């Protein structure tokens, strides 16, 4: 199995379809209630639901998924039955295999119940119609369109007593996401120095994104949140909440981060912890979804699809 522990939970949905070719007489028998084994549709529906919930037992590399919904629909044509299954779950990985398993199980059960009266039965296809909710659905900003700075706040690193790991990890991840890191610096935990640097990133340099690491804890020299409160014009609490909530599921110390996120002009500032592990968790919590913020800062709002996703419609 693949390791998906770093992913965030999102609403996943998949729709699959199976087609069973039958004799026209079999369709008439179903409609008129003359099938010897009884009505095949309710049995096939239950089988589909069971298959969706038990997919990992049949397909070993599938993750056990907390399935929230299984929908099963039958379309009786002149010489075929089309089964359409919809599966939803809020989880780290998709549910396309669950939808395909459900459609397959429904078709097999229809086959089993109809075979005493129909020798022409044939399952002609099982296919995935759609899936959504994964990484490919989220907006990706074109490479090079976001300019960023990475600011490390640490007395010990600034004095050369320690090596920076978290700032370099942030820079590497941002560049992997297609963000141009034009400024990377290490500063001591001096409020005035930090405030001047952060203001310049926005007011002088016009950067789109500033990510800081360090100075967010309870220590006497942890000043970053206080500096942030002086420079940001609008807070973006959801970003910091998302990082802490994600981290808390992995370490009980995440709640001790006082990091802040906010906007000054058209610059987004995000505080991250000072540890490499805390940075990795924080980046996994917000990337690449954070990139949509820059479209909003440009005043472009949401597309119609994004509006439906946000509203849950």
VMD Tcl script that draws the C-alpha trace (Angstrom):
set ca {
  {0.00 0.00 0.00}
  {1.09 3.54 -0.63}
  {1.68 5.82 2.33}
  {-1.11 8.43 2.32}
  {-0.65 9.57 5.92}
  {0.68 12.96 4.75}
  {-2.46 13.77 2.74}
  {-5.41 15.78 3.98}
  {-8.98 14.56 4.03}
  {-11.16 15.94 1.24}
  {-14.57 15.01 -0.11}
  {-13.97 12.32 -2.71}
  {-16.54 11.12 -5.22}
  {-16.44 8.57 -8.02}
  {-19.07 7.39 -10.49}
  {-18.76 4.05 -12.30}
  {-20.90 2.09 -14.71}
  {-21.39 -1.54 -15.69}
  {-23.44 -2.87 -18.59}
  {-25.12 -6.27 -18.80}
  {-26.51 -7.42 -22.15}
  {-29.69 -9.49 -21.74}
  {-32.44 -10.93 -23.89}
  {-35.49 -8.66 -24.30}
  {-37.55 -11.41 -22.67}
  {-35.46 -11.03 -19.48}
  {-36.25 -7.32 -19.31}
  {-39.95 -8.17 -19.60}
  {-39.62 -10.78 -16.85}
  {-38.03 -8.25 -14.51}
  {-40.68 -5.64 -15.20}
  {-43.51 -8.16 -14.71}
  {-42.01 -9.84 -11.64}
  {-41.60 -13.25 -13.33}
  {-37.94 -13.99 -12.53}
  {-37.81 -17.35 -10.68}
  {-35.22 -16.20 -8.16}
  {-37.16 -13.03 -7.44}
  {-36.59 -9.37 -8.27}
  {-32.87 -9.06 -9.09}
  {-32.61 -5.28 -8.65}
  {-32.81 -5.04 -4.82}
  {-30.34 -7.90 -4.47}
  {-27.93 -6.29 -6.92}
  {-28.23 -2.98 -5.07}
  {-27.37 -4.54 -1.71}
  {-24.47 -6.39 -3.33}
  {-23.16 -3.12 -4.76}
  {-23.27 -1.40 -1.36}
  {-21.50 -4.33 0.28}
  {-18.86 -4.42 -2.43}
  {-18.12 -0.71 -2.06}
  {-17.67 -1.06 1.70}
  {-15.50 -4.19 1.38}
  {-13.34 -3.26 -1.59}
  {-10.02 -3.66 0.32}
  {-10.91 -7.30 0.99}
  {-11.06 -7.90 -2.76}
  {-8.32 -5.54 -3.93}
  {-5.44 -5.77 -1.42}
  {-3.68 -2.51 -2.30}
  {-6.80 -0.43 -1.69}
  {-6.93 1.50 1.55}
  {-9.87 0.93 3.91}
  {-12.00 3.98 3.25}
  {-14.77 5.28 5.55}
  {-17.48 5.25 2.89}
  {-20.16 7.88 3.51}
  {-22.51 7.16 0.62}
  {-23.17 4.52 -2.01}
  {-25.78 5.21 -4.66}
  {-26.95 2.56 -7.13}
  {-29.16 3.20 -10.15}
  {-30.48 0.79 -12.80}
  {-31.48 1.70 -16.32}
  {-33.46 -1.07 -18.02}
  {-33.17 -0.78 -21.78}
  {-34.60 -2.98 -24.51}
  {-31.78 -5.52 -24.33}
  {-29.46 -4.34 -21.58}
  {-29.25 -3.22 -17.98}
  {-26.93 -0.33 -17.17}
  {-25.82 -0.01 -13.55}
  {-24.49 3.33 -12.34}
  {-22.85 3.58 -8.92}
  {-21.79 6.66 -7.00}
  {-19.51 6.49 -3.98}
  {-18.57 9.36 -1.66}
  {-16.12 9.55 1.23}
  {-14.21 12.21 3.13}
  {-10.75 10.75 3.18}
  {-7.14 11.00 1.99}
  {-7.50 8.82 -1.09}
  {-10.03 8.41 -3.88}
  {-12.98 6.03 -4.14}
  {-12.88 5.07 -7.79}
  {-12.12 1.42 -6.98}
  {-15.05 1.35 -4.58}
  {-17.36 2.64 -7.30}
  {-15.99 0.13 -9.82}
  {-16.32 -2.72 -7.33}
  {-19.91 -1.72 -6.63}
  {-20.82 -1.63 -10.32}
  {-19.11 -4.97 -10.94}
  {-20.82 -6.66 -8.01}
  {-24.22 -5.40 -9.12}
  {-23.68 -6.72 -12.65}
  {-22.48 -10.11 -11.38}
  {-25.50 -10.49 -9.12}
  {-27.85 -9.58 -11.94}
  {-26.08 -12.21 -14.03}
  {-26.46 -14.81 -11.28}
  {-30.18 -14.22 -10.79}
  {-31.03 -14.04 -14.50}
  {-28.90 -16.93 -15.75}
  {-31.63 -19.60 -15.23}
  {-33.83 -17.84 -17.79}
  {-31.25 -16.24 -20.11}
  {-28.33 -17.91 -21.87}
  {-27.33 -14.74 -23.74}
  {-26.12 -12.80 -20.70}
  {-22.88 -10.88 -21.15}
  {-21.21 -8.24 -19.03}
  {-19.92 -5.99 -21.79}
  {-18.06 -3.42 -19.81}
  {-17.22 -1.82 -16.48}
  {-15.83 1.70 -16.57}
  {-15.16 4.75 -14.47}
  {-17.25 7.72 -15.55}
  {-15.83 10.40 -13.28}
  {-13.95 11.13 -10.10}
  {-13.28 14.30 -8.15}
  {-11.87 15.57 -4.91}
  {-8.22 14.66 -5.43}
  {-5.14 16.80 -6.00}
  {-5.77 17.11 -9.73}
  {-9.01 18.99 -9.02}
  {-7.34 21.82 -7.15}
  {-6.22 24.93 -8.96}
  {-2.58 25.00 -9.96}
  {-1.07 28.43 -10.50}
  {1.17 28.58 -13.59}
  {4.90 28.28 -12.85}
  {6.66 31.59 -12.33}
  {3.55 33.64 -11.54}
  {4.18 33.80 -7.77}
  {7.22 35.46 -6.22}
  {8.03 34.50 -2.66}
  {10.40 35.05 0.25}
  {11.42 32.59 2.96}
  {12.36 34.21 6.27}
  {14.03 32.18 9.03}
  {13.66 33.67 12.53}
  {16.30 32.24 14.87}
  {18.99 33.72 17.09}
  {21.04 30.52 17.07}
  {20.94 30.04 13.30}
  {21.65 33.72 12.65}
  {24.69 33.44 14.96}
  {25.93 30.35 13.13}
  {25.49 28.00 16.08}
  {22.94 25.86 14.22}
  {22.22 24.98 10.59}
  {18.99 25.99 8.96}
  {16.87 23.02 7.89}
  {13.31 24.31 8.02}
  {13.86 27.35 5.79}
  {15.58 25.27 3.15}
  {12.75 22.73 3.30}
  {10.23 25.52 2.70}
  {12.21 26.90 -0.22}
  {12.51 23.46 -1.81}
  {8.78 22.75 -1.46}
  {7.74 26.15 -2.82}
  {9.97 25.72 -5.85}
  {8.52 22.26 -6.40}
  {5.08 23.86 -6.46}
  {6.20 26.25 -9.20}
  {6.77 29.27 -6.94}
  {9.80 31.48 -7.56}
  {11.71 32.08 -4.30}
  {13.46 35.39 -4.85}
  {14.51 36.03 -1.24}
  {15.79 33.65 1.42}
  {17.31 35.04 4.59}
  {18.07 34.20 8.21}
  {17.35 36.85 10.84}
  {17.70 37.01 14.63}
  {14.59 37.03 16.81}
  {14.60 40.82 17.07}
  {11.08 42.27 16.61}
  {12.30 45.46 14.91}
  {14.51 43.55 12.46}
  {11.75 41.10 11.63}
  {9.14 43.82 11.22}
  {11.28 45.85 8.83}
  {12.09 42.78 6.73}
  {8.47 41.66 6.47}
  {7.20 45.15 5.65}
  {9.79 45.49 2.89}
  {8.75 42.17 1.37}
  {5.32 43.67 0.78}
  {5.72 47.45 0.53}
  {9.06 47.65 -1.29}
  {9.44 44.35 -3.12}
  {5.77 43.60 -3.89}
  {6.15 39.87 -3.24}
  {3.12 37.61 -3.44}
  {4.02 35.25 -0.61}
  {6.19 35.41 2.50}
  {6.65 32.22 4.51}
  {8.42 32.44 7.85}
  {9.76 29.67 10.03}
  {10.58 29.93 13.71}
  {9.60 32.28 16.50}
  {6.05 30.93 16.89}
  {6.36 29.09 20.20}
  {6.18 30.06 23.88}
  {9.85 31.00 24.32}
  {10.85 34.45 25.60}
  {12.37 35.27 22.19}
  {9.49 33.92 20.10}
  {8.24 37.20 18.66}
  {6.92 36.37 15.20}
  {3.14 36.39 15.97}
  {3.41 39.79 17.67}
  {5.33 41.18 14.70}
  {2.72 39.77 12.35}
  {-0.10 41.46 14.25}
  {1.63 44.80 13.67}
  {2.10 44.40 9.93}
  {-0.87 42.48 8.54}
  {-3.97 44.40 7.54}
  {-6.29 41.40 7.34}
  {-5.82 38.10 9.13}
  {-6.36 34.77 7.38}
  {-7.05 32.57 10.42}
  {-8.17 29.55 8.41}
  {-4.64 28.94 7.14}
  {-3.10 28.80 10.61}
  {-6.04 26.74 11.88}
  {-5.59 24.22 9.07}
  {-1.88 23.81 9.84}
  {-2.46 23.33 13.56}
  {-5.35 20.90 13.04}
  {-3.30 18.83 10.60}
  {-0.28 18.84 12.90}
  {-2.32 17.95 15.97}
  {-3.28 14.66 14.35}
  {0.42 13.83 14.13}
  {1.96 15.37 17.25}
  {0.31 16.73 20.43}
  {2.71 19.66 20.40}
  {1.12 21.29 17.36}
  {-1.30 23.15 19.63}
  {1.65 25.07 21.06}
  {2.33 26.89 17.80}
  {1.15 30.50 17.86}
  {1.69 31.01 14.13}
  {-0.41 33.61 12.31}
  {-1.36 34.11 8.66}
  {-2.53 37.35 7.12}
  {-2.54 39.78 4.22}
  {-0.81 43.11 3.71}
  {-1.68 44.75 0.43}
  {-1.48 41.86 -2.02}
  {1.11 39.92 -0.04}
  {0.16 36.80 1.90}
  {2.21 36.09 5.04}
  {2.25 32.62 6.62}
  {4.07 31.66 9.84}
  {5.32 28.11 10.22}
  {7.04 26.38 13.15}
  {10.80 26.28 13.49}
  {11.28 22.52 13.21}
  {11.75 20.68 9.94}
  {8.98 18.23 10.87}
  {6.60 21.05 11.77}
  {7.34 22.75 8.47}
  {6.76 19.53 6.52}
  {3.39 19.02 8.21}
  {2.37 22.64 7.69}
  {3.24 22.53 4.00}
  {1.34 19.26 3.52}
  {-1.65 20.86 5.23}
  {-1.90 23.86 2.90}
  {-0.22 22.95 -0.39}
  {-1.22 23.20 -3.17}
  {-4.61 24.54 -2.03}
  {-3.01 27.72 -0.70}
  {-2.17 28.78 -4.25}
  {-5.81 29.61 -4.92}
  {-5.39 32.56 -2.53}
  {-3.40 34.49 -5.14}
  {-6.17 34.25 -7.67}
  {-8.48 35.74 -5.06}
  {-5.97 38.47 -4.16}
  {-5.91 39.47 -7.84}
  {-9.68 39.92 -7.64}
  {-10.46 37.02 -9.95}
  {-12.69 35.22 -7.43}
  {-13.94 31.67 -7.97}
  {-14.83 29.89 -11.19}
  {-18.32 28.38 -11.40}
  {-16.86 24.93 -10.63}
  {-14.96 26.31 -7.63}
  {-18.13 27.99 -6.35}
  {-19.92 24.65 -6.49}
  {-17.03 22.94 -4.69}
  {-16.96 25.59 -1.96}
  {-20.74 25.41 -1.45}
  {-20.79 21.63 -1.59}
  {-23.29 21.70 -4.46}
}
mol new
graphics top color blue
foreach p $ca { graphics top sphere $p radius 0.5 }
foreach p [lrange $ca 0 end-1] q [lrange $ca 1 end] { graphics top cylinder $p $q radius 0.2 }
display resetview
